[in-house]
Amino acid sequence: MSRVLAALSVSVDGYITGRDPGPRRGLGDGGMLFDWYFDGDTPSAVFDGFRLSAPSARVFDAAAARVGASLAGRNTYDDSGWGSGGTPHPDAPLVVLSHRPLPAEHPRQTLVTSGIDEAVDTARRLAGDKDVALMGGGVTTAALAAGLVDELILHQRPVLLGAGRPYFQTLPAPVELRLIEAVAAPAVTHLHYEVVR
């Protein structure tokens, strides 16, 4: 069965966006969270145009190559400008969890309105023998609360944003993690955890 992972860039103080994110504003003043995608000499084997440091390319491409479907909440969908049909992964379809209809139907996007369980089931079906990547703090928190997340990857940037959308929202109970790998790279530290059940 597909594994479910969340792999997001995050500030040291836990934010995945800066202040005032939104449509046509992207991450607000938090754009530096993704500087590590473009500050190296090693091209990504999965994402055209990404040039990472060698340690970051190894970590990033290993996770990206596993993805068979992405699952995002509505804030992430709108902030990222995917309303025109784009997806966060070049080869994987996108499932959007939202109570509101999408602006238009697109062949690589599937809307789920009935909750995180059905959204993850739909993403797993679309992923086939690959894994599901969660996008956004709300979806990640809902999936953690439902016991559906297998792995968390924090691409931690050495910056304190002071405000924005947090990676994790309030959980009903503690979630124990086991560190799989920690990779120090230029301008980012990659922390890969398994969720302990």
PyMOL commands that set and color helices and strands:
alter all, ss='L'
color gray80, all
select helices_A, chain A and resi 28-37+54-64+74-79+82-84+116-127+137-145
alter helices_A, ss='H'
color red, helices_A
select strands_A, chain A and resi 4-11+42-43+51-52+67-73+94-97+109-112+131-135+151-157+177-185+188-195
alter strands_A, ss='S'
color yellow, strands_A
deselect
rebuild
show_as cartoon
